[in-house]
Amino acid sequence: MKIYVDNAATTKMSPAAIQAMLPCFDLIYGNPSSLHSVGQQAAEALYEARTQIAACLGCHPKEIIFTSGGSEADNQAILSAAKIGSRKGKKHILSTPIEHHAVLHALQKLQKEGFSVEYLPVNNLGEVTPEQVADAIRPDTALVTVMYANNEIGTILPIPEISRLCRERQVLFHTDAVQAVGHIPIHVKQQEIPLLSLSAHKFHGPKGTGVLYAQKGTPVASLIEGGGQEGGRRAGTENVPAILGMAAALKEACLHMEENSTKVTALQSRLMEGLLQIPHSALNGSPTHRLPGNVNICFEGIDGERLLLALDQQGICASAGSACTSSSADPSHVLRAIGLPRELARASLRISLCETNTAEEVETIIHAVTQTVASLRSCSPLWNDKVEGRKPFLLK
Ligand SMILES: *Cc1c(COP(=O)(O)O)cnc(C)c1O
């Protein structure tokens, strides 16, 4: 049996999500835009899913725009805000260096088109403060985009405070909440968030579907031209099966959020405690403002990728950083932004738990990582240099 602890990369679909999708493949196959009864049956199912998702977020169904996932929702929020802002001569955008590539690469595209993008420095835990945002807002700021929780180090950012501040200063605010939705309480109305992205496959829903939430009165430009679906904000026949799966998964995640969070936090604490017993190791990210399932630790003197592959051979599926960068040789931009030297950024392991992981699995992981780190170190020339005093240890 595999031990799957890479839930920040993607999750296994829940039985409820699978059940919700199945009728779409043979019974509810109509196009929701068709006026006949088969189409209308799909339209009704879609409306019900929309209503369910809106209830989980605390918003109105019309404020939900279905997209092909978190990346599309991020791109749409950012490119739309830039387009609308630039019409009023606003070409300044504020963000952070620890955002997901879906945000960073959209921002880089805008920089090439003449936008001025400012990345607020994060502290060594991956946090930015509302005061930093307040000080950096300019009269020509078109958008502030700050993620709700980081996918690599699990740090939760002070989004309700940053959102409130942006509203007071009348600056549009977007948050990439892909890691947060379904895991920690979010109520877009109470928190007065204007734009928020989420993705179904991070909370046991299907891949390739997500939502851009846009508060009533927040104009949103379409990325994709075509039919008038999603109130003219996203053309294309809706992915009805995936959307129904997403709604079922989100409903379940929200209903069981407290008990899941309690369970996962207990597993997380034990895992951190066990792994930090390994000498010359340190936790990456915030010890307090942290997603329940995220554990990210660097083990001095090892190569994170090697550790990951050695663990895979023992049936443990984890990550050396974010899934999206694991094919590149560069160390994680997130770990570099929190000030880790290259050597330690490359020596990190991310384990992301979910509520179906068990206490036995956690003990197996602690044992396997402890053994594997020791064996990787024993055959590392760099480690030897450190042990024999020719190079300094970076961690206690
Ligand atoms: C996974 C992820 C995304 C991308 O979502 P997709 O649905 O895979 O496109 C964006 N932002 C964060 C923080 C993520 O973890």
The ligand as a MOL file (V3000), in Angstrom:
LIG
                    3D

  0  0  0     0  0            999 V3000
M  V30 BEGIN CTAB
M  V30 COUNTS 15 15 0 0 0
M  V30 BEGIN ATOM
M  V30 1 C -2.5920 24.0130 -7.2640 0
M  V30 2 C -2.4890 25.4810 -7.1360 0
M  V30 3 C -2.8360 26.3430 -8.2090 0
M  V30 4 C -3.2150 25.8130 -9.5740 0
M  V30 5 O -4.4620 25.1910 -9.5950 0
M  V30 6 P -4.8080 24.2070 -10.8300 0
M  V30 7 O -6.2460 23.8640 -10.6080 0
M  V30 8 O -3.8980 23.0350 -10.7020 0
M  V30 9 O -4.5930 24.9960 -12.0730 0
M  V30 10 C -2.7740 27.6980 -8.0020 0
M  V30 11 N -2.4120 28.2050 -6.8150 0
M  V30 12 C -2.0670 27.4310 -5.7670 0
M  V30 13 C -1.6930 28.0530 -4.4720 0
M  V30 14 C -2.0940 26.0450 -5.8950 0
M  V30 15 O -1.7410 25.2750 -4.8620 0
M  V30 END ATOM
M  V30 BEGIN BOND
M  V30 1 1 1 2
M  V30 2 1 2 3
M  V30 3 2 2 14
M  V30 4 1 3 4
M  V30 5 2 3 10
M  V30 6 1 4 5
M  V30 7 1 5 6
M  V30 8 2 6 7
M  V30 9 1 6 8
M  V30 10 1 6 9
M  V30 11 1 10 11
M  V30 12 2 11 12
M  V30 13 1 12 13
M  V30 14 1 12 14
M  V30 15 1 14 15
M  V30 END BOND
M  V30 END CTAB
M  END
